[in-house]
Amino acid sequence: MIRSLQDLIVQHRASINAQSNKISGKGLSLRQGDVVTGKVLDFQPSGQAKLLVQGKELSAQTTVKLAKGQMAQFRVEQTQPHYVFKVSSGSAGMQHSAMQMMGSVMQASPFQIFNDIFQLFKKNPDDTNQKIMMQMMQLFSQLAIKPGDSITPYYLMAFLQRSGLLWENKMKQWLSSQKNRSSERFNKLIQQDLKALAFETANNINSNPEIKQGMEQVIEKIEQWQLLNHKLLKDHGKMYFMLPLLFDTIFHSGELMIDISDMKKGGKEPKNAMLKAALLLKMTRIGPVKVEAVLFQRQLRIDYWLCHHETIALFKQNESLVADALRTHGVQIQMIAYHLEDNDTLNEMSLLDDISRSSQRLSTFA
């Protein structure tokens, strides 16, 4: 898969300036696989850069050409003995290729970007922007999956309505409505839509250029996500969701892919079509987890990819609970299979990988 990524090695050099913690990695809460947003504070032609990540200044040596003031997404490749990041090169024309768009979407979700912005805001609170930032955080909390939550059709419907993916459709309905086009209703639509609220936040926060630029990146990611799903559904009969996960007050992102291609290409009724779904979670305490499910005529096959024998044993212990829960919906488990996978392989995986490898099937956007 072609990705516009290059290695960025971040080295902490506290020994160079013992009187300052700004170059030290102390206080960073990053783990391998995390994707964070940072600001380029300074960049020299030699490749020396100074970055602001999670409110900490880091010195870096990179082959990627960066610009002072630029906001970029970084993936943590390793944390010891020094941090190794990968950074988006931000090449021009990235928006026009469906392949490159998938690579961009995979680098960081809008939820990850906002979480990093909010962490910066908490370190330097601004009373004038407090209300609107808390409105954004409240909406993110409503969208997020929390411990004990289930990814049900009801959750997905509510998620779609709030995620920003349907904002233009909601605007069209509001404009075409003859009965209720009040400003009060319009404001309610904004407060319950991620894209609309990000627009409002970016327009109203003028005193903090970092937050304004970050919000513009949130909007850009949502629009890439919208275009990607339009292309996936049209060409492949699939829908892709980046799911926000909130555990221990920390946001993470999961991936969900729903495949209805059998129903689309065959013109079948839903009850006679095969439905496929895949879920990928990387923030779990038991390690990364991938799940694939295939449903046909109320018979279900489930495949798990896990990276520890102990985790497989734990999942097997709960098979009966899963079967009982599905039985209440009239679904019978036909088979459950377990696959032991390398931790690094799962951490590097995306549900878009299979599609991105078929580059000849994805044309560019006009």
N, C-alpha and C positions, 0 to 999 in steps of 0.2 A: 504494500500500500504506500502511495506517495504521500508524505506528510511534509509540510513546510516547517520542519523542526530541526534545530541544531543544538548541539550540546552547549550548555553554559555551566562552567564550573565555578561555584561560589565558595570562596575560601575565607574563613574567619581569621582575622589577623589582630586579635586583641593584644598580642605581644608587641605590636608596632607602636601602639599608643595606649600605655597602661592607665592613663588618666581618663580614658573614655570607654564607655560600653557600646558606643554606636557601631563599632565594627565587629563586635563580638556576637556570636550566635546565641549567647545566653538569653533565655526568655522566649525563644522561638518554640512554638508548639506545632512542629511539622512532622509528618510521617511519610514514609515511602509511598508513592502513589497519589499523595495530595496534589491538588491543583490550586494555586493561589495567584492572586493578582498583585502585581508590584509596580512601583513607579521608578523610572530611571531618573535618578537625581543628577547624575553626571556621566559622561562617556567621553573617553579619549581615543584618538586614532590608533593608539597602541593596543586597544582592546580592553583597557582598564575601565571598569564601570563601577558606579556606586548605585545601589538599589535600595528602595524602601519597601520592605516586606513585613507585614504584620506590625507596623510601627517601628521596626528596627532597621538601621542602616547597615548594609552588607557591602563589602568589597568583592568584586568579581573580576575574573579574567575570561573573556569570551571572544569567539570568532564571529559572532552575530553583530551586525551593525545596528546599534541602537541610537535613539535620539533623546536628548535631554528633555524631560517632561513627559516622555512617552509612557503610557500604561500598557503593560503586557501580562500575559498569563504564563505561569511557570509550572511545570510538573516536577515534583520532587523525585529524583531517581535514586538518591541515597542520602543518608543523614550522617553517617560516620565513615571515616574520621573527619570529613568535611562534607558540606552540602554539595550535591550535584543536581543541577536543574536542567530542564529542557525548556526552551523558549520559542514562541512563535516568531517567525521571521517577519510576519506582517507584510508579505510581498504584495505588490500592487496587482490588481486583477483577481484577487482571491475570491471575490464574491461571484465571479462569473462561471466558475467550474463547479459542477456538482460534486466531483471527486474531492476537490479542494475544500468545498464547503463542508463536506462530511468530516474532513480532517479538522477544520476549524471548530465545528460544533463539538467534536470529541475532546478538544483541548480543555475546555472549561464551560460549565453550564452557567446560565444567568444566575442561578442560585449561589454557585460558588463565588462568582464575581461580587454579587451583592453582599454576601457574608464577609468577604474581605473588606469591602467598603465600609460596612457597619463596624467592623473591628477597628478600623482606622478612626471612624467617627467617635467611637467610645473612648479612644485614647485622647482625642482632642475635641470634646463636646462643644457644640455651638448652640446656644439657646435659641437663636433665630431659626435654626433648621431642625430643632428637636422634634417638633410635632410631625413634620412630614416624614422624617426618618423613622419615627416610631410607627407611623401608618404603614410604611413599607414593611417593617419587621413584623407587624401584626398580620399582614397579608401572607408573608412568607411562612409564618407559623401556622396559619390556616391551611396552606398548601402542603405542608410537610407531613410525612409519615413519621409517627412517633412509636415508641415501644408498645407493643400490643395491638397496633392498628393492622388492619388487613387491606390488601389491595383488591377491593371489590369493584364491580361495575358502577356502584353508587359513588365510590371515591373517585373513579376515573372521570365520571360525568362532571362532578363538582370541580375536579382538577382542571378539566378542559375549560370550564366556564371562567376560571380564575387565572389561568396560566398566561393569558395574553395571546394564545394561539387563535382565539375566535374574536379578537377585538374588532377587526374590520367588519365582521359579520354582525356583531352587536351594534356597531355604529349604523350599518345599513338598515337594520330593523328599527333603530330609534329614529332615523331620519324619515323612514317611510311610514312611521306610525302617525295616524291622524288624531289619535285620542290623547296620548300621553307623551308629549314632547317637552315636558317641563324641565327646567334647569335642575330641579331637585332630583328627578329621576336620572338625569345625565350624570350628576355628581355621584349618585349611588353606583352607577355603572363604573365610573372611574375608580371608586374606592374598592371595588371587588374585581379589578382586572389588573394583572401585573404589568402589562405593557403600558396601559393608560396611566397607571400610577407612576411608573418610571418616567414617562414623558413629562408628567406634571412636576415630578421631583427635579428632573434635569432643567426644566424651564424656570423653576422657582428658586433653586439654589445657585445664586450668583456669587455669593461671598466665599464659596469653597470650590475652586476649579477642579480639585482632585475628585470630589464627590460628583460634580457635574459630569466630568469626563467618564467616570466609572458608570454612571447611570446611562450615558450614551452607549457604552459597551454592552450593558444589560439589554438595551433596546435592540442593538445590532444582533446580539446572540438570539434573541427571540425571533427576529425576522429571518435569520438564517434557518432557525428551527422550523418556522412556518414554511419556507420555500422547500426545505428538505422533505418535510412530510407531504407537501403537494406532489413532489417528484416521486417519492417512494410509493405513495398510494396509487398514483397514475400508472407507473411503470412496473411496480412489483406487488401491488396489493398489500402493502405493509404500512404500519404506523409506528413511529418511534417517539418514545417519551423519555425525557430526563426527569427523574423523580427526586424531589428534595427529601432528605432524611434528617430528622432532628433527634440526636441522641446525646445526652449529657450536655445540652445547650450548644452543641457543635453541629453545624450543617455539613452534610455529605450529599453526594449525588449517586443515585442508582439509575439503571437503564431498563426500560421495558420495550419490547418489540412485539407487536400483535400482527399476525399474518392471516389475512382473509382472502388470499389470492385464489384459493380453491373455489370460493363462492363467487368471486368476480369473474374468473376466466371460464368457469363452467356454467354460469348463470343458474346456480343451484339455490334452492331454498336454504336458509341458515341451518335448519335441522338436518339437512342431508349433506352439508358441506363440512370439510375438515377445517378445524380452527387450531392455529398454532400460536403459542406465546412463549417468549423467553424473557427471563429476568436476570439481571446481573447486579450484585451488590458487592462493594469492595470495602465498606466501612465496618464490617462486623467484627466482633471480638474473636470469633472463631475462624477468621480469615475470609478471603474472598469466596463468594458463592455464586454459581451460575445454575439456573434452573430452566429446563425446557419442558413444555407440556404440549401434548397433542390430544385434542378432543375430537372424537368422531362417533356420532350416534350414541352419545352419553357414556362412551367408554374412553377412559383417560390413561395415557401413558405419561409418566414423569421421569425425567433424567436429571440427576444432580451431578454437578462437577464441584468437588471439594478438595482441599489440599491436606487434610489430616485424617488418619484412620479413626481417631477419636471422634471427629466430627461426623464421619459416616455412621459410626455406632450410635451417636446421639440422634441422628436423623432416623435411623432404623427403629429406635425405641419409640418414636412418635408417629410411626406409620399408621397405627390404628386410630389415633386422634384425627389425622388427616383424612383417613377413609371415612370415619363417622361424620365429619363435617361435610364432606362432599356428598355423602349419601343423602343428607337432608335436602340437597338440591337435585336429587335424582341422578347423580353421576356415580358410576362405578369405576374403581381403579383396576385397570387391566394389567398394568405392570409398573414397577418402580425400579429403576436402574441407577447404580452409583458408579461414578468415575473418579479415580484419584488423579488429580492434576497438580502440576508444579505451581507453587505459590506465585512465583514471578510471572509465569505464563498467564495465570488468571488475572493478575494485576495489570498486565499489559493488554488484556483483551478488551474489545468493545463489541457490542452486538451489531455494529455497522461493518465489522471486518469482512464478513462474507459478501456483502453487497459491494463494498469498496474494491474488492479483488476483481469484481466483474466490471472493470472500467468501460469496456466497450458497450455496455448496456446503458450507460448514463451519459446522455448528451449534455452539452452546456446550455445554460440559460441564456435566452436572448436579452 
